[in-house]
């Protein structure tokens, strides 16, 4: 597992938080995590290009490579394995097919974060879980 520390300024943190304000949903954490990974690669590469596609949270295109990522964020300071889920078939297929690398961003909302780069079959496995969605009965 590749573990990388990443620190942003107070100004950048404030800018990202204003772009994705807390609205009582966990989705804002995911949006912030994607933005953090973009900032990380913007410091790593010269003028990278970013795209987002179905089943791929972020594609990073640099002068030397094209990489695809599934990004999962958490406000926790550790990976929090029990909170990691894949809910879409395209995402699942890309992870097990080796198309995407999983990036777990910890300490989302803080200046200092850790990015964990992980590959299916090497760092994690995916365990099927049965879930049901609730739907209101219309009378």
ABEGO torsion letter per residue (X at the ends): XBBBBBBBBAAAAAAAAAABBBAGBAAAAAAAAAAAAAAAAAAABBGBBBBBBBGBABBBBBAABBBBBBBBBBABABAGAAABBBABAAAAAAAAAGABBBBBBBGBGBABBBBBBBBBGAABBBBBBBBBBBBBBBX
